[in-house]
Amino acid sequence: MIKVGVVYHSVCGTTKALAEAVVKGVNNLTGCEGIALAVEGQHIRAGRFDNQRIMAQLDECEAIVLGSPTFMGNVSAQFKSFIDAASDRYSELKWADKLAAGFTIGSNYSGDQLNTIQALQIFSSQMGMLWVPLDILPSRDMQGRNRGGCQLGLIAVEESGGGIHELDRLTAVYLGERVGRVVSRGNYTASISTVATLQREEVERV
């Protein structure tokens, strides 16, 4: 079974709704299992994320989808604490060659959400992960998904009364399906394990 971890932080429930939609997309594929993992305030001690159970679960995933609301043009402080805690895996290349993707939501159409997606991509690159973008052309999509037109990741806009737009939910489902399809190709999961092991051995020799 291929495992895809969807790790996210949510304040008012909209990022959680997107995360659940991504998980649904992953689970639409035979042989794939999506796992929602929430970053919560109780997991943060002295400003640093500390939940080894979640980290261990992500270690076992072939792909990790990252989700955070956009606060002041970037990821939330809570999600940043998770990113900083992942640096323990950075030096050991534990997440190298896993697939990665991302999503965010803001209250405005131009609320600098792109910067949040870029921050998630940069973090993934720091960890040696391989980024999976959206591939929905909004002008040609019969369902109208990816209404914001961002290909780097899913950018959603909160509804005026709260909650998420149905097209953003459908885009999140598609993102989960896309990550699941890409990670399922060929012997990808076997190659991840082999390459990561070789890289760790190389680091140890150095």
N, C-alpha and C positions, 0 to 999 in steps of 0.2 A: 504494500500500500504506500503510495506516494503522499507525503504529508506536506501541507502548505500552512505555515503559521501566519496568522493575520494579527499583528500586534498593533495596538492603538491606544490613544488616550481620548476620552470623551468627557465633556462637561455637561452639556444639556441634552445629550442623547443622539445628536445628529451624526457625529462621527461613529458612534456605536452602530447606528442603523446602516451606515455605509459598510462598516466592517462585516456586519451580518450578511449583507448582500454579497460582498466579495466571497465570504465563506460559502454561501449558497451556490455561487457560480462554480467554485472549486468542486463542491460536492455533486454538481450536475454531471461530472465526468466519472466514468467507471474507473476504479483503481486509484482515485484521488480522495484525500480527506482534508478538509479545511478545518483549522482549529483557531477559534477566536481567543485572543489573549489580551486582557485589558491592563493597561498601566494605570494604577490608582494611587491616590495620595498616601494611603496607608503603606504603600510599598517603598516610600521615599524616607530615608533616614539621614539626617544631617546633610540634606540636599542631594543625596545620591540614591538612585534606584537600587533596591536590594530585595529581589525576589528570585532566588536561585532556581525555584521550580519552573518559572517562566523561561529563564535563560536555558535551562536544561532541555525544555521542550523545543525551543528554537534550535538548539544544537542538533536535534534529531530531524529537523525539517529539511526538505530539499529546496524549498523556496520560502521567502519571507516577504510578506506584503506589509508595508508600513503606513500607518494612518494617524494623522494629527489634525486638530483644528488649526486654523491660521490665527495666531494672536500677534498683533503688532507686526505683521509682515513675516512671521516665521513660525516654527513649531512651538507648541506650548512649552512652558518651563518643565512641566511634568514629563513630557515626551523627551525633552532634551536631557533630562536626568537619566532616562533609559539609554539614550544614545551614548552618553558619557560612560555609563556602566558597561556598555558593550565593548569598551576599549580593552577590557580584560581578554576578550576573544581576539582582538586585533593582533596582539603580539604573537598569538599562537596560530593565527590563520584558520581559526575554527570555522569561520563562515565563508571562507574563500570558495569561489565557484558556485555558491548557492545562487539561485535566481532571486531577484528583488524587484519590487514594484511599489508604487505609492499612491496615496490619495489624501485629499484635504478638503475642507469646507470652510467657507467664510460667509460673512453676512452681506457682502457686496459683490457685484460682478467684477469690479476691479479693486479688490482688496489686497493686492499683492500676494495672492495665493500661489502664484507661480514660484515665488521665492521659497515658499515652503516645500514645494515639490522638488526644487533644485537642491535644497538642503538635505532632503531625504535621499536624493540620488548621489550627492557628494558623500554622504555617510556610507551608502552602499559601496561606493567605489573605494573608500578608505578601507572597508572591510574585505575588499577583493571580490565582492559579489557582482553579478551580471544583471544589468538593469533591463527590464521588460517594459517598453512603452505601450501605450494604446495604439491601435491601428484602425481606428474608426474615423472615416472621413465624414464629418457631419453633413456636408452638402449632398452626400450620396447615401446616407444611412436612412433606410425607409422608416425606421422607428424614431429617428430624431435624437439618437443617443450622442453623447459627447457634445452637448449643446454649447459648451464653452469653447470648443475647438482645440483644446490643449492635447497634444500627442505625448508629452513627456509622462503624464500621469493623469489621474482623475481629479479634476477641479470641480467641486460642487458649490452651489450657492444656496444658503439656507432660505427657506420660504418665509415670507413676512410674518406668518402666524406661528412660525416654528416648524420643525420637521424638515424632511428632504423632498425635493421635487421627484416625481416618478421617473423622469428621464435620467436623473442622476442615479437613482436606485438601479435602473436597468443598465446603466453604464458600469456601475460597480459590479453587478452580476457578470457582465461581460468581461471585466478585468479579471475576475476570479477564474472564469472559464479560459481566458487567454493564458494566464500564468500556468494553469493546470495543463493545457495543451502543450505548451512549450516544454515544460519540465517532463512531460510524459514521452517526448520524442526519443526514439532509439534507446540506447543504454545510458542515458544521461545520468541517472542516479548512481549507476556503478562508476561512471567516469568521475563524478564529483568526489566520491570516496577515495578513489585511487589518486587523483591529482592532489587533493587536500593532504593525504598522507605523505606523498612525495614532497610537498611544499613544507610541511612541518619538519620532516627529516632534514631538509636542506637548511632550514632556520636553526635547527639544533646543531648541525655541523658548524655553522658560522658562529 
